[in-house]
Amino acid sequence: EAQLAKLQQEIKDFYKSVDKTPYYLHSIMIHDGNHESGHFYTFIKDFSKGIYRRYNDIGVSEVDEERVLLESKGGFGTINAY
């Protein structure tokens, strides 16, 4: 247990400086499906225009941030509890 506590403290100390580092989310890769099959697609933000684009196979479309956040949680295709 002492070794685990030491490692947890080292991890916490390591991330102290990272918590103060600003970053900007620029892309999200989504897997829509289950562990046996599915489909990947990506959202990428164009910072110069302030928009996100959805890259899905050969289709590219503009989407708003609300849609990006909604789809990033999954559940828009093959939903299987088993």
trRosetta pair geometry for C-beta under 8 A, 3 or more apart (Angstrom, degrees):
i j d omega theta_ij theta_ji phi_ij phi_ji
1 4 5.6 -53 -150 36 37 113
1 5 6.3 38 153 -19 68 105
2 5 5.7 -53 -148 37 32 112
2 6 6.4 35 152 -22 64 105
3 6 5.6 -52 -149 34 32 114
3 7 6.5 30 153 -17 64 105
4 7 5.8 -56 -149 38 31 109
4 8 6.3 32 153 -19 65 106
5 8 5.7 -53 -146 36 31 112
5 9 6.4 31 154 -18 64 106
6 9 5.8 -57 -152 36 30 110
6 10 6.4 32 151 -20 65 105
7 10 5.5 -51 -147 34 34 113
7 11 6.4 34 154 -18 65 103
8 11 5.8 -53 -150 36 32 111
8 12 6.4 33 151 -19 64 107
9 12 5.5 -52 -145 37 33 113
9 13 6.2 33 155 -18 66 106
10 13 5.8 -54 -146 38 29 110
10 14 6.3 35 154 -25 63 106
11 14 5.6 -52 -148 32 31 115
11 15 6.5 15 160 -8 64 110
12 15 6.3 -69 -151 43 27 101
12 16 7.1 50 150 -48 62 90
13 16 5.8 -30 -158 -7 37 117
14 17 7.8 -69 171 29 36 93
14 18 7.4 18 135 -5 68 118
15 18 4.8 -60 -150 44 60 117
15 19 6.0 72 151 -36 82 94
16 19 6.1 -52 -158 21 28 114
16 20 7.6 10 152 -6 57 105
17 20 6.2 -66 -162 38 39 104
17 21 6.8 46 144 -33 69 106
18 21 5.4 -52 -152 21 42 119
24 45 7.8 -110 151 74 104 147
24 47 7.3 46 143 -94 150 130
25 28 7.2 16 176 -52 114 96
25 45 7.0 94 108 -6 71 139
26 44 6.6 12 154 -155 75 70
26 45 5.0 -115 -144 45 53 102
26 47 7.2 -47 -116 -43 102 108
27 42 6.0 -2 -171 -176 106 109
27 43 6.4 169 -150 89 56 57
27 44 4.5 -8 -102 -105 98 72
27 45 7.0 -135 -65 9 53 75
28 42 6.8 164 82 -153 48 62
28 43 4.8 8 49 50 94 102
28 68 6.6 128 30 -173 138 100
28 72 5.2 -48 172 -109 157 113
29 40 6.2 -5 -178 -165 98 107
29 41 7.8 172 -154 90 58 29
29 42 5.1 -27 -103 -100 65 88
30 40 6.7 153 81 -151 53 55
30 41 5.5 -15 59 63 103 74
30 42 7.0 180 15 -87 79 34
30 43 7.3 55 -19 -8 112 93
30 71 6.0 -28 -104 143 158 102
30 72 6.5 -119 -89 -111 107 49
30 74 7.1 171 -158 -87 97 70
31 38 5.3 57 176 126 88 145
31 39 7.4 154 -156 77 53 36
31 40 5.5 -27 -98 -93 67 77
31 74 7.6 -5 76 -108 65 113
32 38 5.6 172 86 -168 43 102
32 39 5.1 -20 61 62 95 87
32 40 7.7 168 17 -88 74 26
32 41 7.2 1 0 16 115 101
32 74 6.7 174 -107 -140 64 75
32 76 5.6 -54 -132 69 127 85
32 77 4.0 87 159 11 110 137
32 78 7.0 119 147 26 73 79
33 36 7.8 -119 154 66 110 57
33 37 5.3 -111 -176 108 137 56
33 38 1.8 -154 37 -100 143 94
33 39 5.9 123 -37 10 120 61
33 77 5.9 -38 -70 98 56 129
33 78 4.6 31 -131 48 59 123
34 37 6.5 29 54 50 80 60
34 38 6.2 170 26 -58 38 109
34 78 5.5 -94 -15 118 92 118
34 80 4.9 -25 -73 46 147 116
37 78 6.9 47 88 29 92 173
38 77 7.1 114 -141 96 82 141
38 78 6.2 -128 -100 42 77 127
39 77 6.8 -151 34 -142 110 173
41 54 6.5 26 153 -178 123 90
41 55 6.3 -179 -169 88 80 56
41 56 4.0 -5 -127 -101 134 80
41 57 7.5 -52 -100 -16 100 62
42 54 7.5 160 88 -154 43 49
42 55 4.7 -8 64 56 93 104
42 56 7.9 -174 32 -68 55 55
43 52 5.1 5 -176 -179 106 121
43 53 7.0 162 -152 79 58 39
43 54 5.5 -27 -97 -97 76 65
43 55 7.6 178 -86 16 25 76
43 63 6.9 -75 -124 58 113 128
43 68 4.8 138 -179 -125 167 105
43 71 7.5 131 -40 77 132 124
43 72 7.5 -74 22 -71 138 99
44 52 6.9 153 77 -154 30 70
44 53 5.6 -18 61 58 82 90
44 55 6.5 23 4 -10 109 117
45 51 7.3 173 -151 96 63 32
45 52 5.1 -42 -95 -95 66 75
45 53 8.0 161 -98 14 21 69
46 49 4.6 11 112 39 118 101
46 50 7.4 -38 91 19 77 19
46 51 5.3 1 50 62 105 78
46 52 7.4 175 12 -96 74 23
46 53 6.4 53 -22 -14 108 107
47 50 7.0 32 -159 -75 34 46
51 62 5.3 -25 171 -148 134 109
51 63 8.0 131 178 55 88 40
52 62 7.1 122 80 -159 52 59
52 63 5.2 -46 90 70 104 83
52 64 7.2 95 37 -164 107 8
52 65 6.3 126 -9 -84 128 57
52 67 7.7 -160 76 70 133 99
52 68 5.0 -29 129 -60 176 136
53 60 5.6 5 176 -173 119 95
53 61 6.8 159 -156 80 71 30
53 62 5.7 -45 -100 -96 70 52
53 63 7.1 124 -127 16 21 82
54 59 7.7 -6 106 116 92 93
54 60 7.0 165 80 -151 53 46
54 61 5.1 -11 52 59 101 84
54 62 7.8 163 11 -110 81 5
54 63 5.0 53 -27 -11 110 129
54 67 7.9 -67 -54 122 129 126
55 59 7.8 157 -155 89 37 55
55 60 5.5 -5 -104 -104 66 84
56 59 4.9 -19 71 69 90 101
56 60 7.7 168 27 -81 66 38
56 61 7.8 -14 20 14 109 98
63 67 4.3 -101 176 77 115 138
63 68 6.1 136 108 -51 119 81
64 67 5.3 101 60 6 69 100
64 68 7.4 -128 107 -4 39 90
65 68 5.3 -51 -150 34 41 116
65 69 6.3 37 155 -16 71 105
66 69 6.0 -57 -149 39 29 107
66 70 6.2 30 153 -20 64 110
67 70 5.6 -56 -144 38 30 113
67 71 6.1 18 162 -9 67 110
68 71 6.4 -64 -144 44 23 99
68 72 6.1 30 157 -32 62 111
69 72 5.7 -50 -142 25 28 117
69 73 7.6 29 158 -21 55 99
70 73 6.6 -65 -177 23 32 107
71 74 7.6 64 178 -68 49 24
71 76 5.9 -27 -128 -13 86 148
75 79 5.8 39 -144 -94 69 118
